[in-house]
Amino acid sequence: MSSKNSNKINVPEARAAMDKFKMEAAAEVGVNLKEGYNGDLSSREAGSVGGQMVKHICPVRTVVINRANRNVDKHIIPITYQYSLVL
């Protein structure tokens, strides 16, 4: 049974779009990313680029809901929910 690499991009247009997306994410976090090999990057720099890409793909949303405190009469407390939509 052979194992296929699921990270491989087979569509040339998709590869170009992903490279452009990666360069934009690197610029946003201040990492000097160049075309081709980037083995001189630290793990922290490479991770920050990947993390920035994930932030754009799966943004975290925050909702604040005010509700009555169960312990104190007529007292409102905020409850914060954070979620991300994964498709």
C-alpha positions as CSV (number, residue, x, y, z in Angstrom):
1,M,0.0,0.0,0.0
2,S,1.5,3.3,-1.0
3,S,1.1,6.5,0.9
4,K,0.3,9.6,-1.0
5,N,1.4,13.0,0.3
6,S,-1.8,15.0,0.9
7,N,0.2,18.2,1.2
8,K,1.2,18.2,-2.5
9,I,-0.5,20.8,-4.6
10,N,-1.2,19.5,-8.1
11,V,-2.7,22.6,-9.7
12,P,0.0,25.1,-10.9
13,E,-2.3,28.1,-10.3
14,A,-2.9,26.9,-6.7
15,R,0.9,26.7,-6.1
16,A,1.3,30.3,-7.3
17,A,-1.5,31.5,-5.1
18,M,-0.2,29.7,-2.1
19,D,3.3,31.1,-2.7
20,K,1.9,34.6,-2.9
21,F,-0.2,34.0,0.2
22,K,2.9,32.8,2.1
23,M,4.9,35.9,1.0
24,E,2.1,38.2,2.2
25,A,1.9,36.4,5.5
26,A,5.7,36.6,5.9
27,A,5.6,40.4,5.2
28,E,2.8,40.9,7.8
29,V,4.9,39.3,10.6
30,G,8.2,40.9,9.4
31,V,9.9,37.7,8.2
32,N,12.3,38.1,5.2
33,L,11.1,35.2,3.1
34,K,12.7,34.7,-0.3
35,E,11.8,32.6,-3.4
36,G,13.1,29.1,-3.2
37,Y,15.0,27.6,-0.2
38,N,14.5,29.3,3.2
39,G,16.5,27.0,5.4
40,D,18.2,29.9,7.1
41,L,15.0,30.8,8.9
42,S,14.6,30.0,12.5
43,S,11.8,27.7,13.6
44,R,10.2,30.7,15.3
45,E,10.2,32.7,12.1
46,A,8.9,29.8,10.0
47,G,6.2,29.1,12.6
48,S,5.1,32.7,12.7
49,V,4.6,32.7,8.9
50,G,2.5,29.5,9.2
51,G,0.6,30.8,12.1
52,Q,-0.2,34.0,10.3
53,M,-1.6,32.0,7.3
54,V,-3.8,29.9,9.7
55,K,-5.1,33.1,11.3
56,H,-6.3,34.3,7.8
57,I,-7.7,30.9,6.9
58,C,-9.5,30.1,10.2
59,P,-10.1,33.4,12.0
60,V,-11.1,33.2,15.6
61,R,-14.3,35.1,16.4
62,T,-15.3,36.5,19.8
63,V,-18.8,37.0,21.1
64,V,-19.5,38.8,24.4
65,I,-22.9,38.0,25.9
66,N,-24.2,39.8,29.0
67,R,-26.3,37.8,31.4
68,A,-27.6,38.2,34.9
69,N,-25.3,37.0,37.7
70,R,-27.0,34.0,39.4
71,N,-25.5,35.0,42.8
72,V,-26.1,38.7,42.9
73,D,-29.5,40.3,42.2
74,K,-29.6,42.9,39.4
75,H,-26.0,42.4,38.5
76,I,-24.9,41.8,34.9
77,I,-21.7,39.9,34.0
78,P,-20.2,39.6,30.6
79,I,-19.4,36.1,29.2
80,T,-16.9,35.9,26.4
81,Y,-17.0,33.0,23.9
82,Q,-14.3,32.5,21.3
83,Y,-14.8,30.2,18.4
84,S,-13.4,29.5,14.9
85,L,-15.2,28.1,11.9
86,V,-13.5,25.1,10.4
87,L,-14.6,24.0,6.9
